[in-house]
Amino acid sequence: MMGLSVCAADIKNAYLQAPSSEKHFIICGEEWGLQNIGKRAIIDRAIYGSRVAGRDFWLHLRTCMEQIGFKSSKGDPDVWYRAATKSDGTEYYKYVLLYVNEMLVISENAESVLQKEIGQHFVLRDESIGPPSHYLGGKL
């Protein structure tokens, strides 16, 4: 459509990149070094399995998308768009479709949006960046 490229990527260790809204701590064992045994350590990142980890990651993702100028669609809050202009002067919208840690970018330079903009906020799995072959568990 309009000669736009589509690029997919997965966010690596998704929940671990989001700050936690809950207060968690652990009592360190010997795996933390002999000098730390018995000390308390505060966990400041979302934890898989905690009751609000999904929400914390989703809110963090929304904040990052807003910082790079994308707006959430009213019809689906996980479809993001931003006005852009192609190199030939044609106006269009860049789209980012998000589902937990998977994303599709539709843009004239989709890979650049992933690497240079979204990649500034999240660590992306290198092997997942490129034309989509799978998305949401299905082959494309």
N, C-alpha and C positions, 0 to 999 in steps of 0.2 A: 504494500500500500504506500503510495507516494515515494517509492524507492527508499524507504527507511529500513535500517537494519534492526534485527532483533538479537539480543544477547542475553544469555542466562548466567546466573551465578548463585552460589550458596554462601551464606555467612558462616564462617568457621566458629565453632564454639559459641553459638548465638547467645545463650542466656548468660554466659560468663562475661560477656562484654557489656551487659547492662547493670547499672547500679541497683542495689536492692532497696526496697522501701521497708523491709523488715530488719530487725536487729537480731543477728545471729553471732554466736561465738563458739569456739571449740577450746578444749583443753588439750594442749599439744602433747603428743606422744614422742617416742624416741625418733620417729621418722623426721621430726623437725629439728633434730640436733640435740645433743646432750645438754647444751646450755639452755634449751627452751622447754624441756620436759616439765609438765605441770603448769606452765604459763598459759594464760588465756590469749587467744588471737581472735580479733574481730573480723568477720567476713563481710565485706562491703560490696560484693557482687551477687547477682541473683544466683540461686542454687536450683539445679534441676530437681523437680519434685516438691519444692516448697509451694505453699498454697497461692502465692502471688507472683511466682517467677514469670509466668507467661504474660501477665499484665505488665510487670516491670519492663520486660523486654519490648513489648508492643509500645509502651509509652516512650521508651528510649528511642526506638526506631522512628516513631512519629516526630520526636524532637529533632532528630538528625535530618530527616527529610525536609522539615520546615526550615532548618538552618541553611540548606542548599537551595532553597527557593521553590520547592515543590508544594503543591496544594493537594489536600485529600479530596477525593470525589465525594459528593453528597450521596450518590447512589451506592457506592461501595467504599468504605473508608480505607481499604487496602489497595485502591487504585489511585495513584498519584500522577499529577500532570503539571506541566510548566510550559508556558508559551516560548517558542523559539523561532528562529529564522534559518532556513537552509542556506547553503553557500550560494545558491542561485537567486536568493532573495524571497523565496516562497515561505510564507508563514505557516507554522504547524505547531502541534503540541508534542512534547516529549512525554512519554508515559513510563511509569515504573509500576509493575504489578508485584505485590508482595504477598507471600504466604509463609508465615513464621520465619524461616531462615532462607527461603528460596525466593528469587526475584527474576523477573523478566524486564528488560529495558527495551523500549522501542524509540529509536532516535536516529538521526542521520549518522551520528557517531556513538552508537550504543555502548561499545566497549570503553570508550573514553569516559562516558558518564559513570560507568561502573568503577573503573580503576581510579580516575582522578577526583571524582566527587564523592560517591558513596564509599569508595575505598579509603577515604580520609577519615571516616568515622568507624568503619568496621573492617576486620580482617576477613578477606574473601578467600575461599578455597581456590587456589590457582588452577587446579585441574577442572574445576566446574565452570570457569569463565570461557564463554564462546557461544557459538550458535546452539540453540537448545536442541537436545536430542531426547531428553526426558524432562517433564515438568509435572509436579504433584503426583509422582508415581506412574505416570503414563508416558508412553513413547510418542514423540511428535514426528 
